[in-house]
Amino acid sequence: MKRLSIFLLTLIACCTTHSLMAQQVEKAQEILSEYVAKRPQEKLHLQTDRNFYGVGETIWYKIYSVIGLENKLSVLSNIGYVELVSPTGKIVNQKINGLYSGVAVGNIELVDSLVEGSYRLRAYTNWMRNDDPDYFFEKVINIGNVRSDNIETKSTVIQENGVDYYLVQLNNINGAAMPKTSINYEFIDGEKTVDKGRESIDPNGQLKIKVTDKNRGKLLLLSFLNPEKRRVKKTINTKAYFSENSIQVFPEGGYILGDELNRIAFKTLNPQGKGIKAKIILLTGSKDTAAQVETNILGMASVPCYISNAESYTVHVKFDDNTEKTINLPAITKSGYSISVNQSSASKLFAQVNLSEDKVNNEELYIAIQHLGNVFYLAKQKATSKNVLFSLTKDKLPTGVFTISILNSNFTPLVERVVFNFNPDRNLPLKLNLDKDSYGKRSKVTTQVEVGNTNDSVRIASLSASVLNLTKYGKDAKDEVSILSSLYLNGDLKGYLENPAYYFNEDGSIKDFELDNLLLTHGWRKIDWKQLDSLNNPVKYEAEKGLRIVGQAKKLGRKAPVPNAQMQLISTKNFMDYIDTTANAEGEFVFDNLIFPDSVKFLVSAKDEKGKKNIDISVERFENPPLNMAKNEPNMLNDVNAAFREQLLAGKLFYSQLENRGLMDKVTEIEEIVVRAERPKVPENSSNLNGPGRADQILTADDLSTCTTLEMCLNGRLLGVMFQGGKAMNTRGMVEMQIVLDGMYVESDMLSTINPVDVASVEVLRNINHTSIYGSYGANGLIIITSKTGRDASRSNFQPRGLLAITPKGISLMKEYFKPAYEVDSKNQFDQDLRTTIHWEPGIVTKQDGTTSFDFYTSDEIGTYRMIVEGVDIEGRLVRKVLDFEVK
């Protein structure tokens, strides 16, 4: 009887434990499902017409915005940001694009003042800012300058008498040495200047700067006048000159478990941070070979090897340039877990959890195949032996990056490993058929497009196509960021991905082993399992359905907010067009879901609950996300003008023709000028809504020093203004003008009471360009008076009570891509056609049957042309197709 009681109690305890564990699993799954619903992953890809440009040209791009692993076009965000970032990390251009059903098209004009070099093209949505900026879209674009620059550089480090020097050779674009001149140089580290000076180049066009501890490996900036007396700037990254080959070691799952078979990955890099081939030997303490492997052209490899707790290990590497290095193997874990993944089977994925002896305790182990909390497979086994094996079929998984998470009974991760699954059904079939086998100069090319399979119910896809002249573009046209690498890899992996196109075959399939080595040597986007219970906390950056204007209303001259302030956003184009909203208890207000073009002015007005305007209004400025300058640093080139000389000169000739014919705007931007005359100075605290000094006429304190009253000073000195009865009248209709004194609207007859000694400036606004911002107050013109000692003069950024003029960034307008047509009587022709981008077609949309077509004309140059088509269908299937054809 006693034994039976013990058995029943044990059975009840086991059932209770099993029930509690089942509830725990169910609760964990509920939390993960909620996480996925509240934190969808948004990713962007930009296809550009090409990857290098000259100043004066235009970058043409198309944005694809998708959601999660399924890659379906996103309707989460309607606003996308595209930024062009200079070699020094400065954002030189930002475009705001309206995303409609997940796509947008745009362009960036490259002004003449851009410094030659490697630029970053970055794209993101506001929602994506809730994650690490490393997961934004980013690609490197090389921009040369042979228009306002015309100087080539070739840089290196030399040694003379045991001293290192930076040596920069400066030639003109034809290869002749630059005449002797003085050059200002500056070394920067981040935003800090660490060294600067001035040196002269020698008769051979060479500049030498001594290497010091301060400037070693820092970014070098040069500034000088070229022979045409135009200011030229150069940037040179000197970091690679002082680096050496290196090796990194990555145990599978992050841990090396002693007395167990481990897979260890290696990454070998040259001084520029790119992969270099190498032979690697893992040696025991007694110099016996435990394993050996050779890396691929991108410097990656992995090898299985047995690691003993009783041994110490070193890694010896011999690089392809015959240099060698030896490092210690990372620490060995004697108590813990490791993981081994086998993907060699086409149909199944095997994951083995390895345990140290003390972890073989019969506890439950769970395996979750998940992507940012979206669980595709969940199973459990008991820790009854040192090796616990899990398996699952692959056909249930989409294409993309997954995380294998091994969790204990408390759903705490023990070890994780990222893997890539390829599902051929997720590739979008695409056929491109040209109407001829080959073409002549200025020939029309018609391309028939067909996507999908005949058994697809719907075959609608959004595509974009670029056609390049490979003679000018270069042989590396395939080795670039693609829609496959952006949405399958870059959106989930952390760090620099060299040559992302390497991992995808032309038919869209993958190089399995190389791709797995890539995942073993990179970090990835993770979820924090411990923070899943904080889902009720709001995200910092909301998905934008339109543009937003956010600000705060505060009591005049104070920090205290104005609760429940009545706010209005008024268009200066039509003052009857306005939007109302109410601030919250902290005076914070939002005007959202707005759509307006760039460079539009608005007025923001505010009243408190009693209708008074004693309010200061502030509007938040857009804060650009931080930039990781190290992410794509290996792709950043020095001496771009020299590297792309022939292409840049051909482009300069072609685009000069476009400008001369009025087919392209000149985009020269004057960066530095010598000021010969100054506009009369107006105090910064001027209440002029157009900005201090932006007026039709200005009088300063010096102009008013000889009068007894202000009315006497102004009478007869203001153009288009007459005084009648002490009031200022606009001669256009003889109507009374509005007087604004330190931001206050006052009557005209007050002029006679103002002591001119107290006046800092008088600004007259009569032109509609200056008066329109004032609405009805500006109908008859205004006279803006700023006092030297006005009560509001202490505020550096003075604004009138309850009114603020703003010019927020709006949706960028896109210009049309010029498409020549060599038909009889066609006006769209060139005298000499030397295009690099032969055609750009961003708006390809297939019909229900999956077909469409587009056409273009070849140029005056023979050779191989390359068509690159990318896109996504409504089911989220991705495609990239490259087609070469000949022009004879």
Beta strands, then each sheet from edge to edge (+ up, - down):
strand 1: 42-48
strand 2: 52-54
strand 3: 58-67
strand 4: 72-73
strand 5: 79-85
strand 6: 91-98
strand 7: 103-109
strand 8: 117-124
strand 9: 137-144
strand 10: 151-160
strand 11: 163-172
strand 12: 182-189
strand 13: 192-200
strand 14: 206-210
strand 15: 219-225
strand 16: 231-237
strand 17: 246-251
strand 18: 256-257
strand 19: 260-269
strand 20: 278-284
strand 21: 289-294
strand 22: 300-307
strand 23: 313-319
strand 24: 324-328
strand 25: 332-333
strand 26: 337-342
strand 27: 348-355
strand 28: 364-371
strand 29: 374-382
strand 30: 387-393
strand 31: 400-407
strand 32: 413-421
strand 33: 430-434
strand 34: 438-439
strand 35: 444-451
strand 36: 461-469
strand 37: 493-494
strand 38: 523-524
strand 39: 547-555
strand 40: 566-571
strand 41: 578-582
strand 42: 588-594
strand 43: 602-607
strand 44: 615-619
strand 45: 697-700
strand 46: 721-724
strand 47: 727-730
strand 48: 735-736
strand 49: 738-741
strand 50: 744-746
strand 51: 759-765
strand 52: 782-787
strand 53: 803-806
strand 54: 837-845
strand 55: 851-857
strand 56: 863-873
strand 57: 878-887
sheet 1: 1+ 3- 4+
sheet 2: 1+ 3- 7+
sheet 3: 2+ 9+ 8- 5+ 6-
sheet 4: 10+ 11- 14+
sheet 5: 13+ 12- 15+ 16-
sheet 6: 17+ 19- 22+
sheet 7: 18+ 25+
sheet 8: 21+ 20- 23+ 24-
sheet 9: 26+ 27- 30+
sheet 10: 29+ 28- 31+ 32-
sheet 11: 33+ 35- 55+
sheet 12: 34+ 57+ 56- 36+ 54-
sheet 13: 37+ 38-
sheet 14: 42+ 39- 44+
sheet 15: 41+ 40- 43+ 53-
sheet 16: 45+ 51- 52+ 49+ 50-
sheet 17: 46+ 47- 48+
end
